[in-house]
Amino acid sequence: MRRFLEVQGISKVQGREGAKVRAMHCSAWVALVALVVLLSSCGGGHQASTHDEGDTLHLKYAKNLTIVRHDGYTEVCLKDPWNQGKTLHRYVLVPPGGDGKGATIVHVPLQRAVVGTSVLCGLIDRLGRRDIIGGVCDVQYVNIPFVQEGCRKGTIADCGSGLAPTLEKIIDLEPDAICLSPFQNSGGYGRIEELDVPIIEMADYMETSALGRAEWVKFYGMLFGAEQEADSLFQVVEADYLRLKELAKTAKTQPSVLMDKQTGSVWYVPAGNGTVGRIIQDANIRYAWADTQESGSLPLPFETILEKAGGADIWLFRYNAPKPITYSALLSENNGYSQFKAFRQRSSYGCNTATTTFYEETPFHPNLLLRDFITIAHPELGLGEPRYFLPVK
């Protein structure tokens, strides 16, 4: 995933014309909203009084998300996944015309947004609100036809690289929100924070279970005015995931797996307590890093990978290329790959993210990735052909 970083060499933007209409003066009830937010328990501090507590939405899997419905507004709290007990961001979702202080006020449903990840573009499309996408970053990595076509026609703004976005295009769009992925110790979002536009921090990828991440669709459904569609989507995904998990338990074998491949001098593998690491385990596959407590990825040297997973039965990796990868191409990248059992026995599978919708689909459809893992590791269960990971030629 990609995100905006600080933009160098662009003058400070102040008093943006057009934003003045969007934020209306606080009414008395919204002042109360701000007070409730400031006293909210999700970020620590004092508790709100009983009559202000609202109705907490029951989330079955998500650990870093809290949603509380109040009369006339909804409060959303994102826990900081890197600092226990701290809050990453607090939002108050209000109808158009509402405003407040002390939290990020987001007028919902959003009408126009800048989207910084292909993951969210895919979800917005699935929820039937593609009209919301006013601009995107790193469009070359978004494998969604309507986004590509929109950027060619100019109906969707190409906001440049996520590392150096074109700030002027974002200003011209006057978006209701900018959706980005936060990273640990990133130092903030730079000049984008000066635009007086709500930044939606998509920290779903730091959840510790696949269904926990998928459950964030309920928050995004509220943002995009597609709550019913989001709830229905999650119910379907949850039911299919749990069905596949139970099916995997019936397999008579439990092969081992090695994930991904070396990038530069480092080999990133999924941590055992992250979403992909949990999906591997739910597929009834042995994984060398299953017991690690981190979420996200682990950066490791080649020697460690070879020592702990050199004998893995299956090798699954992602890559980005205009054509399918081959064993000879893998050797040209790193001759050391020939030392792995899965390479020698030709049991390697590659997911070409340039030609598949892996990143656009799997974060909120983890059942599809679980199916791929089960299909490859337990072909006797009869699930057919994999969707993303195909045999290396």
Backbone hydrogen bonds, N-H to C=O, Kabsch-Sander energy under -0.5 kcal/mol:
donor,donor_aa,acceptor,acceptor_aa,energy
5,L,162,G,-0.8
14,Q,12,K,-0.5
19,A,16,R,-1.0
21,V,18,G,-0.6
22,R,18,G,-0.6
23,A,19,A,-1.3
24,M,22,R,-0.8
31,A,27,S,-1.6
32,L,28,A,-1.3
33,V,29,W,-1.5
34,A,30,V,-2.3
35,L,31,A,-1.9
36,V,32,L,-2.6
37,V,33,V,-2.4
38,L,34,A,-2.4
39,L,35,L,-1.8
40,S,37,V,-1.1
43,G,40,S,-0.8
44,G,41,S,-1.6
52,D,49,S,-1.9
53,E,50,T,-1.6
55,D,69,R,-2.7
56,T,54,G,-0.6
57,L,67,I,-2.9
59,L,57,L,-0.5
66,T,77,C,-2.1
68,V,75,E,-2.9
69,R,55,D,-3.1
70,H,73,Y,-2.8
72,G,70,H,-0.9
73,Y,70,H,-0.8
74,T,93,L,-2.0
75,E,68,V,-3.1
76,V,91,Y,-2.6
77,C,66,T,-2.7
78,L,89,H,-3.0
79,K,64,N,-2.0
79,K,77,C,-0.6
80,D,86,K,-2.4
83,N,80,D,-0.8
86,K,83,N,-2.1
88,L,78,L,-2.7
89,H,78,L,-1.4
91,Y,76,V,-3.2
92,V,104,T,-2.1
93,L,74,T,-3.3
94,V,92,V,-0.7
94,V,106,V,-2.1
98,G,95,P,-2.0
104,T,90,R,-1.8
105,I,103,A,-0.8
106,V,92,V,-2.6
106,V,104,T,-0.5
108,V,94,V,-2.5
108,V,106,V,-0.6
110,L,223,L,-3.0
113,A,132,I,-2.6
114,V,177,A,-2.0
115,V,113,A,-0.5
115,V,135,G,-2.9
116,G,114,V,-0.5
116,G,179,C,-2.1
121,C,117,T,-1.5
122,G,118,S,-2.3
123,L,119,V,-1.7
124,I,120,L,-2.9
125,D,121,C,-2.0
126,R,122,G,-2.0
127,L,123,L,-2.0
128,G,125,D,-1.4
129,R,124,I,-2.3
132,I,129,R,-2.1
133,I,130,R,-1.2
134,G,113,A,-2.5
134,G,132,I,-0.9
135,G,113,A,-1.4
136,V,157,A,-2.4
137,C,115,V,-1.4
138,D,160,G,-2.7
141,Y,138,D,-2.3
142,V,139,V,-1.7
143,N,141,Y,-0.9
144,I,142,V,-1.6
147,V,144,I,-0.8
148,Q,144,I,-2.1
149,E,145,P,-2.8
150,G,146,F,-2.1
151,C,147,V,-2.1
152,R,148,Q,-1.8
153,K,149,E,-2.4
154,G,150,G,-1.3
155,T,150,G,-1.3
156,I,150,G,-1.8
157,A,134,G,-2.9
159,C,136,V,-3.0
159,C,157,A,-1.0
161,S,164,A,-0.7
164,A,161,S,-0.5
166,T,159,C,-2.6
167,L,165,P,-1.2
169,K,166,T,-0.6
170,I,166,T,-1.4
171,I,167,L,-2.3
172,D,168,E,-2.4
173,L,169,K,-1.7
174,E,170,I,-1.0
174,E,171,I,-0.7
176,D,112,R,-3.2
177,A,112,R,-0.8
178,I,198,P,-2.4
179,C,114,V,-2.8
180,L,178,I,-0.6
180,L,200,I,-2.5
186,S,183,F,-1.3
192,I,189,Y,-1.2
193,E,190,G,-1.6
194,E,191,R,-1.8
195,L,192,I,-1.5
196,D,193,E,-0.6
200,I,178,I,-2.5
200,I,198,P,-0.6
201,E,199,I,-0.8
202,M,180,L,-4.0
202,M,200,I,-0.8
203,A,201,E,-1.6
206,M,203,A,-1.8
207,E,204,D,-1.9
213,R,209,S,-2.0
214,A,210,A,-2.3
215,E,211,L,-1.7
216,W,213,R,-1.6
217,V,214,A,-1.8
218,K,215,E,-1.9
219,F,216,W,-0.8
220,Y,216,W,-2.0
221,G,217,V,-2.5
222,M,218,K,-1.3
223,L,219,F,-1.7
224,F,220,Y,-2.2
225,G,221,G,-0.6
225,G,222,M,-0.6
226,A,221,G,-3.2
230,A,226,A,-2.3
231,D,227,E,-2.7
232,S,228,Q,-2.5
233,L,229,E,-2.3
234,F,230,A,-2.4
235,Q,231,D,-2.1
236,V,232,S,-2.0
237,V,233,L,-2.5
238,E,234,F,-3.2
239,A,235,Q,-2.2
240,D,236,V,-2.2
241,Y,237,V,-2.6
242,L,238,E,-2.5
243,R,239,A,-1.9
244,L,240,D,-2.4
245,K,241,Y,-2.5
246,E,242,L,-1.9
247,L,243,R,-2.0
248,A,244,L,-2.4
249,K,245,K,-1.1
250,T,246,E,-0.5
250,T,247,L,-1.5
251,A,248,A,-1.5
257,V,286,R,-1.9
258,L,314,I,-2.5
260,D,316,L,-3.2
263,T,266,V,-3.7
266,V,263,T,-1.9
267,W,300,L,-2.9
268,Y,261,K,-0.6
268,Y,266,V,-0.6
269,V,267,W,-0.5
269,V,298,L,-2.0
271,A,296,G,-2.7
272,G,289,W,-0.7
273,N,294,E,-1.6
274,G,271,A,-1.6
277,G,271,A,-0.5
278,R,274,G,-2.2
279,I,275,T,-2.0
280,I,276,V,-2.2
281,Q,277,G,-1.5
282,D,278,R,-2.5
283,A,279,I,-1.3
284,N,281,Q,-1.8
285,I,280,I,-1.2
286,R,255,P,-2.6
288,A,257,V,-0.6
290,A,287,Y,-1.8
292,T,289,W,-1.3
298,L,269,V,-3.0
300,L,267,W,-2.3
300,L,298,L,-0.6
304,T,301,P,-0.5
305,I,301,P,-1.7
306,L,302,F,-2.6
307,E,303,E,-2.1
308,K,304,T,-2.4
309,A,305,I,-2.8
310,G,306,L,-1.3
312,A,309,A,-1.7
314,I,256,S,-1.8
315,W,347,S,-1.9
316,L,258,L,-2.8
317,F,349,Y,-2.2
319,Y,351,C,-2.4
330,L,326,T,-2.0
331,L,327,Y,-2.0
332,S,328,S,-1.8
333,E,329,A,-1.4
334,N,330,L,-2.4
337,Y,334,N,-1.8
338,S,335,N,-1.4
339,Q,336,G,-2.0
340,F,337,Y,-1.8
341,K,310,G,-2.8
344,R,340,F,-2.3
345,Q,341,K,-2.6
346,R,343,F,-1.2
347,S,342,A,-2.8
349,Y,315,W,-3.1
350,G,390,L,-2.6
351,C,317,F,-2.5
352,N,350,G,-0.6
353,T,319,Y,-3.0
353,T,351,C,-1.0
355,T,352,N,-1.3
356,T,352,N,-1.2
361,E,357,T,-1.8
362,T,358,F,-2.1
364,F,361,E,-0.8
365,H,361,E,-0.9
368,L,365,H,-1.8
369,L,365,H,-0.8
370,L,366,P,-2.6
371,R,367,N,-2.0
372,D,368,L,-1.7
373,F,369,L,-2.3
374,I,370,L,-2.5
375,T,371,R,-2.8
376,I,372,D,-2.1
377,A,373,F,-2.7
378,H,374,I,-2.9
381,L,378,H,-2.1
382,G,379,P,-1.7
390,L,350,G,-2.5
390,L,388,Y,-0.7
392,V,348,S,-2.4
393,K,325,I,-1.1
